[in-house]
Amino acid sequence: MLQVRNLRCGYGSLEVIRGISFHVAAGEIVSLIGANGAGKTTVLNALAGLLPPWSGEVRLQGKDLSAHPPWRRVLHAMALVPEGRQVFGDMTVMENLLVGGYRNPQRRRAIDDSLKLFPRLRERAHQAAGTLSGGEQQMLALARALAAEPRLLLLDEPSMGLAPRLVGELFRLIRRLRDRGVTILLVEQNAVAALQISDRAYVLETGDIVMEGLAPDLSNNAEVRRAYLGKGYKEVWE
């Protein structure tokens, strides 16, 4: 589904991502984990076209999208759920969803499908998005992206700011999206939850991929557990 080769990018003269390569196969959930400042969000912004790469390739289903602007990447069935949700607060829930599906000729059907996943949003369809709770805004950010019917969904820190009781619900939902045929690249500070739902994962440190493997293997790796999972490691589903 996604192939990234020798991606380099940054801000101004500061190189943040130093020539990384990775892939995401169709039907996978792949996580990109790492400490704050490792460059995880920068990778997703580059994939979505919000940050032009300095060099390298971004291929979606074999097509090179490296020079494409964000809206063209959406047309090729890639969608980003940004860090911090970034819903349009003065617009209603339904208006947010219509914006997400703007380029999709089947947006009404796609929105209806999204609302079946998020029944609370249907109840609040005419409510201003800025008045929703944090969890509801995260649901809206996901539903807005799904309105475009992406084959590849980029998720940036979806559990950020959520109450602990909502984290398990959110990650169960992400697995349901995968089961519905959506391929997912997940950037997540909560490495415990990310590895539990992922097929594979990459570890990013200061712009370089330093480790990769099957998610269960990384969960059991002593170095990964010490650096990212912590002494209080436990299943988020408990």
C-alpha positions in Angstrom: 0.0 0.0 0.0 2.6 2.6 1.1 6.3 2.6 0.3 8.6 5.3 1.7 12.2 5.4 0.4 15.0 7.6 1.7 12.7 10.3 2.9 14.5 13.4 4.1 12.7 16.5 5.2 12.8 19.3 7.8 12.0 22.9 8.6 14.2 25.7 7.2 17.7 24.4 7.3 17.0 22.0 10.1 16.9 18.4 8.9 14.4 16.4 11.0 14.0 13.2 9.1 17.3 11.7 7.9 16.6 9.4 4.9 14.2 6.8 6.4 12.6 4.0 4.5 9.6 1.9 5.5 6.5 0.3 4.1 2.9 -0.5 5.1 1.2 -3.4 3.5 -2.5 -3.4 2.6 -4.7 -4.4 5.6 -2.0 -3.7 8.2 -1.9 -1.5 11.2 1.7 -0.2 11.4 2.8 2.0 14.3 5.6 4.5 14.4 6.7 5.0 18.0 9.3 7.1 19.6 10.0 9.9 22.2 8.7 13.4 21.9 10.8 15.2 19.2 11.8 12.0 17.4 10.1 13.3 14.2 6.9 11.2 14.1 4.5 14.0 13.3 7.0 15.4 10.7 6.8 12.0 8.9 3.0 12.1 8.7 3.0 15.7 7.5 5.5 14.8 4.8 3.3 11.8 3.8 0.2 13.9 3.7 1.9 16.6 1.6 1.8 19.3 4.3 5.6 19.3 4.4 7.5 19.0 1.1 10.2 16.4 1.2 13.8 17.4 0.6 14.4 14.1 -1.2 13.1 10.6 -1.4 9.9 8.9 -2.6 6.4 8.5 -1.2 4.5 5.8 -3.2 0.9 4.8 -2.6 -0.1 1.6 -4.4 2.9 2.0 -6.7 2.2 5.7 -7.7 4.8 8.3 -6.8 3.0 11.0 -4.8 6.1 12.9 -3.7 5.4 16.0 -5.6 1.6 16.0 -5.1 -0.2 18.6 -3.0 -2.3 17.4 -0.1 -5.6 17.5 -2.0 -4.3 15.2 -4.7 -3.2 12.7 -2.1 -6.7 12.7 -0.7 -7.9 11.9 -4.3 -5.5 8.9 -4.2 -7.3 7.7 -1.0 -4.9 8.9 1.7 -6.3 10.8 4.6 -4.7 12.3 7.8 -6.2 12.7 11.2 -4.0 15.4 12.6 -2.5 15.8 16.0 -4.8 17.8 18.3 -7.9 16.8 16.2 -8.2 20.3 14.5 -11.9 20.1 14.0 -13.6 23.3 12.7 -15.0 24.5 16.0 -17.5 27.1 14.6 -18.9 24.6 12.1 -21.4 21.9 13.0 -20.6 18.2 13.2 -22.3 17.6 9.8 -20.5 20.5 8.2 -17.2 19.1 9.3 -18.1 15.8 7.8 -19.1 17.4 4.5 -15.8 19.2 4.3 -14.0 15.8 4.9 -15.9 14.3 2.0 -15.8 17.3 -0.3 -13.9 15.5 -3.0 -15.8 12.2 -2.6 -18.8 11.9 -5.0 -20.2 9.3 -2.7 -19.7 11.4 0.4 -23.3 11.2 1.7 -23.1 7.4 1.8 -19.6 7.6 3.3 -20.8 10.0 6.0 -23.7 7.7 6.8 -21.3 4.8 7.2 -19.1 6.9 9.5 -22.0 7.9 11.7 -22.9 4.2 12.1 -19.4 3.8 13.7 -20.0 6.9 15.8 -23.6 7.1 16.9 -22.9 9.9 19.3 -22.0 12.1 16.4 -25.3 11.4 14.7 -27.0 12.7 17.9 -24.9 15.9 17.7 -25.0 16.4 13.9 -26.2 20.0 14.3 -24.1 20.9 17.3 -21.0 23.1 16.9 -17.9 21.0 16.9 -16.1 23.2 19.3 -18.7 22.4 22.0 -18.0 18.6 21.9 -16.0 16.9 24.5 -12.4 15.9 23.7 -13.4 12.3 23.0 -16.2 13.4 20.8 -13.9 15.7 18.9 -11.5 12.8 18.3 -14.4 10.8 17.0 -15.3 13.6 14.7 -11.7 14.0 13.4 -11.7 10.3 12.5 -15.2 10.4 10.9 -14.2 13.5 8.9 -11.2 11.6 7.5 -13.3 8.5 6.7 -15.8 10.7 4.8 -13.1 10.7 2.0 -13.1 6.9 2.0 -9.4 6.5 2.3 -7.6 3.3 1.7 -4.7 4.6 3.8 -5.4 6.4 7.1 -2.7 8.4 8.8 -3.4 8.8 12.6 -1.4 11.3 14.6 -1.5 10.8 18.4 -5.2 9.9 18.5 -5.2 9.2 22.2 -3.7 12.5 23.2 -5.7 14.2 25.9 -8.3 11.5 26.2 -9.4 10.2 29.6 -7.9 6.7 30.3 -11.4 5.1 30.1 -11.7 6.3 26.4 -8.3 5.0 25.3 -9.3 1.4 25.1 -12.5 2.3 23.3 -10.6 4.3 20.7 -8.1 1.6 20.0 -10.7 -1.0 19.7 -12.3 1.2 17.1 -9.0 1.5 15.2 -8.9 -2.3 14.9 -12.5 -2.2 13.6 -11.4 0.2 10.9 -8.7 -2.2 9.9 -11.2 -5.0 9.8 -13.3 -2.9 7.4 -10.4 -2.8 5.0 -8.7 0.5 6.0 -4.9 0.3 6.1 -3.5 2.4 9.0 -0.2 4.1 9.8 -0.4 5.1 13.5 1.8 7.6 15.3 1.3 7.3 19.0 3.0 8.4 22.2 1.1 5.6 24.0 3.4 2.8 22.8 1.6 0.3 25.0 -1.7 0.7 23.2 -0.1 1.1 19.8 1.8 -2.1 20.0 -1.2 -4.0 21.2 -3.2 -3.3 18.2 -0.5 -3.2 15.5 0.8 -5.8 13.2 4.3 -4.3 12.9 6.1 -1.2 14.2 9.0 1.0 13.6 11.0 2.9 16.3 12.0 6.4 15.4 14.8 8.2 17.2 16.0 11.7 16.3 14.9 11.3 12.7 16.2 7.8 12.1 14.5 4.4 12.2 16.6 2.4 14.7 14.4 -0.7 15.1 11.6 -2.5 13.4 9.7 -5.7 13.7 6.5 -7.5 14.5 4.6 -5.6 17.2 4.6 -8.6 19.7 8.4 -8.9 19.3 8.9 -5.3 20.0 6.6 -5.4 23.0 8.8 -8.1 24.4 12.1 -6.4 23.5 13.9 -5.3 26.7 15.2 -2.1 25.2 11.8 -1.1 23.9 10.1 -1.9 27.2 12.6 0.1 29.1 12.5 3.1 26.8 8.9 3.3 25.8 6.6 1.0 27.8 7.7 1.8 31.3 7.6 -0.2 34.6 3.8 0.1 34.7 3.3 -1.8 31.5 -0.1 -3.5 31.3 -2.8 -4.2 28.8 -4.9 -1.2 28.0 -7.9 -3.5 27.7 -7.8 -4.6 31.3 
